[in-house]
Amino acid sequence: MDKLSNLSKLKLEIQLKAKNGIDFILSAAITWLVIFLIWKFSANNSYDKSVLTFIFGAMLLPLALGFSKILKQTGKSQVTNYNLWDCG
């Protein structure tokens, strides 16, 4: 039971340091907005829209990294004394 509480503490600590993933939420919202605009208002054929969707979809992770730098958040924990892999 103690290991479960240690895991819960570690999970909570990482969530708070990562600010619950707001960087990925913002970057996904922007990416999907751009993809929506491509498919809604572009006069290109489906192949061109698919290529543009792929290009802007690949921007998700760099955007998330940029937002994490702007928001000054980390997903790393400084706590390393939790022995989560000890099953015995």
Residue, then its C-alpha position, 0 to 999 in steps of 0.5 A: m500500500d505504501k508503494l501505491s501512495n508513493l506512486s500517487k505522490l510522484k504522479l501528483e508532483i509531476q502533474l503540478k510541475a507540468k501544469n497538467g499538460i497545458d502546453f500540449i493542450l494549447s499546441a493541439a488546439i492551434t494545430w487542429l484549428v489550422i487543420f480545420l481552416i485548411w479543410k474548410f477554406s482551402a480550394n485545393n484538391s484532397y491530396d494537397k489538403s492531406v499534405l498540408t494536414f501532415i505538415f501542420g500536424a508535424m508541428l504539434l511537438p515543436l509547438a508544445l516544446g515552445f509553449s513549455k519554454i514560454l510557460k516555464q514548466t518542466g515534466k521532470s521530478q527531482v524525487t528519485n528515492y521512490n523505489l517503484w520497481d521493487c516488487g518484493 
